[in-house]
Amino acid sequence: MKPFKKEIGVVAALDRPNVDTDQICPAQYLKRIERTGFGQFLFDSWRHLADGSLNPNFELNDPAYKEATILVAGPNFGSGSSREHAVWALEDAGFRALIAPSFAEIFHKNCFENGVCPVILPEEQVDQIMAKAKQRTGYKLIIDLENCEVYDDLGLRFSFVIHQDKQTHEFRRYCLLNGLDEVGLTLQHEDKITEFEKQREAQRHALGV
């Protein structure tokens, strides 16, 4: 998993609450067996009209957001089903960080497992970022996970958390900074696992198993 330390990127504003995983990555695309390539399906039912053309009224179709790597949205982002494909689609589309007042629990966990940083800020601070992203073409933010700060070059600076529980925040922050998913965490103890397997094999051999 790619480590997340600091992201400097254009901010895309999706000013909607309760954005669910079926909108992020619609169900008809879940049959793919790969974990990559889902970015093309991101917000597909919102992004396209019935004839397949781009919907000019959908926020993220704004050319100003073409290179965006940070998405700011309303509360309860990622609600609905537990499909990990939603995070895969966001990551594959180039989004390295998400900013919202709150995230749905399972979606939130899936972010950490895929190297996407979910920044939690009070709603009034999210609204400030949202307004700047709408008003200024190419508006950029710096998300600094090492210092847990988000700021721009216009004087905005906020401290953030990635989990409301302090202990979990520190654990998840450590994992993101070091690019560790659950498999990566396990492999940190690879020497102990190898030693255990050697001892187990020796015991099986001694028992004639």
C-alpha positions as CSV (number, residue, x, y, z in Angstrom):
1,M,0.0,0.0,0.0
2,K,1.3,3.4,-0.9
3,P,2.3,5.4,2.2
4,F,0.4,8.7,2.9
5,K,2.4,11.4,4.5
6,K,1.5,14.7,2.7
7,E,-0.8,15.4,-0.2
8,I,-0.7,18.7,-2.1
9,G,-3.6,18.7,-4.5
10,V,-6.5,20.3,-6.2
11,V,-9.8,20.1,-4.2
12,A,-13.0,18.9,-5.8
13,A,-16.2,19.9,-4.1
14,L,-19.1,17.4,-3.9
15,D,-21.6,19.4,-1.8
16,R,-23.9,16.5,-0.9
17,P,-24.7,14.7,2.3
18,N,-25.1,10.9,2.7
19,V,-23.3,10.0,-0.5
20,D,-23.7,6.3,-0.6
21,T,-21.4,3.5,-2.0
22,D,-23.9,2.6,-4.7
23,Q,-23.5,6.1,-6.2
24,I,-19.7,6.0,-5.7
25,C,-19.4,2.7,-7.5
26,P,-22.7,1.4,-8.9
27,A,-23.6,-2.3,-8.4
28,Q,-23.4,-3.3,-12.0
29,Y,-19.7,-2.9,-12.0
30,L,-19.0,-5.1,-9.0
31,K,-18.6,-8.3,-11.1
32,R,-15.0,-7.4,-12.1
33,I,-12.4,-9.6,-10.4
34,E,-9.6,-7.0,-10.4
35,R,-9.1,-4.4,-7.8
36,T,-8.0,-1.9,-10.3
37,G,-9.7,0.0,-13.1
38,F,-12.8,1.0,-11.1
39,G,-12.0,4.7,-11.5
40,Q,-13.9,4.9,-14.8
41,F,-17.1,3.9,-13.0
42,L,-16.8,6.5,-10.2
43,F,-20.2,8.2,-9.7
44,D,-21.3,6.7,-13.1
45,S,-25.0,7.3,-12.7
46,W,-24.4,10.9,-11.7
47,R,-21.6,11.6,-14.1
48,H,-23.4,10.4,-17.3
49,L,-26.8,11.1,-18.9
50,A,-29.0,8.3,-20.3
51,D,-27.3,8.5,-23.7
52,G,-23.9,8.0,-22.1
53,S,-22.7,11.6,-22.5
54,L,-21.3,13.6,-19.6
55,N,-23.8,15.3,-17.4
56,P,-22.9,19.0,-17.4
57,N,-24.7,19.5,-14.2
58,F,-22.7,17.0,-12.2
59,E,-20.2,18.8,-10.0
60,L,-17.2,16.6,-10.7
61,N,-17.5,16.9,-14.4
62,D,-16.3,20.5,-14.0
63,P,-13.0,20.7,-16.0
64,A,-11.5,22.6,-13.1
65,Y,-11.6,19.4,-11.1
66,K,-10.0,17.2,-13.7
67,E,-6.7,16.9,-11.8
68,A,-8.2,16.8,-8.3
69,T,-6.7,14.5,-5.7
70,I,-8.7,15.7,-2.7
71,L,-12.4,15.3,-2.5
72,V,-14.5,17.4,0.0
73,A,-18.0,16.3,0.7
74,G,-20.9,16.5,3.1
75,P,-21.6,14.4,6.3
76,N,-22.0,10.6,6.3
77,F,-19.9,10.1,3.2
78,G,-19.7,6.4,2.1
79,S,-23.0,5.2,3.6
80,G,-24.9,2.2,2.3
81,S,-23.3,-1.2,1.5
82,S,-19.9,-2.3,2.6
83,R,-18.5,-2.7,-0.9
84,E,-14.7,-2.0,-0.9
85,H,-15.1,-1.2,-4.6
86,A,-16.2,2.3,-3.6
87,V,-12.8,3.1,-2.2
88,W,-11.1,1.3,-5.1
89,A,-12.9,3.6,-7.5
90,L,-12.0,6.8,-5.7
91,E,-8.3,5.7,-5.4
92,D,-8.2,4.6,-9.0
93,A,-9.6,7.9,-10.1
94,G,-6.7,9.7,-8.4
95,F,-8.2,10.7,-5.0
96,R,-5.7,10.3,-2.2
97,A,-7.7,12.1,0.5
98,L,-11.3,12.7,1.4
99,I,-12.6,15.5,3.7
100,A,-15.9,15.3,5.4
101,P,-17.6,16.0,8.8
102,S,-18.2,12.2,9.1
103,F,-17.8,8.9,7.3
104,A,-19.9,5.8,7.3
105,E,-18.1,3.2,9.5
106,I,-17.3,0.4,7.1
107,F,-16.4,2.8,4.3
108,H,-14.1,4.6,6.7
109,K,-12.3,1.4,7.6
110,N,-11.9,0.5,3.9
111,C,-10.2,3.8,3.3
112,F,-7.4,2.9,5.7
113,E,-7.0,-0.5,4.0
114,N,-6.4,1.1,0.7
115,G,-4.2,4.1,1.5
116,V,-6.9,6.8,1.2
117,C,-6.7,9.4,4.0
118,P,-10.2,10.3,5.4
119,V,-9.9,13.7,7.0
120,I,-12.6,14.5,9.6
121,L,-13.3,18.2,10.3
122,P,-16.1,20.1,11.9
123,E,-18.9,20.9,9.5
124,E,-18.3,24.6,9.5
125,Q,-14.6,24.1,8.5
126,V,-15.7,21.7,5.8
127,D,-18.1,24.4,4.5
128,Q,-15.2,26.9,4.3
129,I,-13.1,24.5,2.2
130,M,-16.1,23.7,0.1
131,A,-16.8,27.4,-0.6
132,K,-13.1,28.0,-1.6
133,A,-13.1,24.9,-3.9
134,K,-16.2,26.2,-5.7
135,Q,-15.1,29.8,-6.0
136,R,-11.4,29.4,-6.9
137,T,-10.4,27.5,-10.0
138,G,-7.6,25.0,-9.2
139,Y,-7.9,25.6,-5.4
140,K,-5.3,23.5,-3.7
141,L,-4.9,22.2,-0.1
142,I,-2.0,20.6,1.7
143,I,-3.0,17.6,3.9
144,D,-0.1,16.9,6.3
145,L,-0.8,13.6,8.1
146,E,2.5,13.8,10.0
147,N,1.3,16.9,11.8
148,C,-2.4,16.3,11.3
149,E,-3.0,19.7,9.7
150,V,-4.8,20.8,6.5
151,Y,-3.9,24.2,5.1
152,D,-3.7,26.4,2.0
153,D,-1.6,29.4,0.9
154,L,-4.4,31.8,1.7
155,G,-4.2,31.6,5.5
156,L,-6.6,28.7,6.1
157,R,-5.2,26.1,8.6
158,F,-7.1,23.5,10.6
159,S,-6.0,20.6,12.7
160,F,-7.8,17.3,11.9
161,V,-8.3,13.7,13.0
162,I,-8.8,10.6,11.0
163,H,-10.7,8.8,13.8
164,Q,-12.6,10.2,16.7
165,D,-11.1,7.7,19.1
166,K,-7.6,9.0,20.0
167,Q,-6.0,5.5,20.3
168,T,-7.5,4.4,17.0
169,H,-6.5,7.7,15.4
170,E,-2.8,7.1,16.3
171,F,-2.9,3.5,15.1
172,R,-4.5,4.3,11.8
173,R,-2.2,7.3,11.3
174,Y,0.8,5.0,11.9
175,C,-0.5,2.5,9.3
176,L,-1.2,5.2,6.6
177,L,2.2,6.9,7.2
178,N,3.9,3.6,6.7
179,G,1.7,2.2,4.0
180,L,0.5,-0.8,6.1
181,D,-2.7,-2.6,5.5
182,E,-3.7,-5.7,7.5
183,V,-1.4,-7.9,5.5
184,G,1.5,-5.5,5.9
185,L,1.0,-5.3,9.6
186,T,1.1,-9.1,9.8
187,L,4.3,-9.3,7.7
188,Q,6.1,-7.0,10.2
189,H,6.3,-10.2,12.3
190,E,7.4,-12.4,9.4
191,D,10.5,-13.6,11.3
192,K,8.3,-14.8,14.3
193,I,5.9,-16.4,11.9
194,T,8.7,-18.2,10.1
195,E,10.2,-19.4,13.4
196,F,6.8,-20.6,14.6
197,E,6.3,-22.6,11.3
198,K,9.7,-24.2,11.8
199,Q,8.9,-25.3,15.3
200,R,5.5,-26.5,14.3
201,E,7.0,-28.6,11.4
202,A,9.6,-30.0,13.8
203,Q,6.9,-31.1,16.2
204,R,4.9,-32.7,13.4
205,H,8.0,-34.6,12.3
206,A,8.7,-35.8,15.9
207,L,5.1,-37.0,16.2
208,G,5.4,-38.7,12.8
209,V,2.5,-36.7,11.4
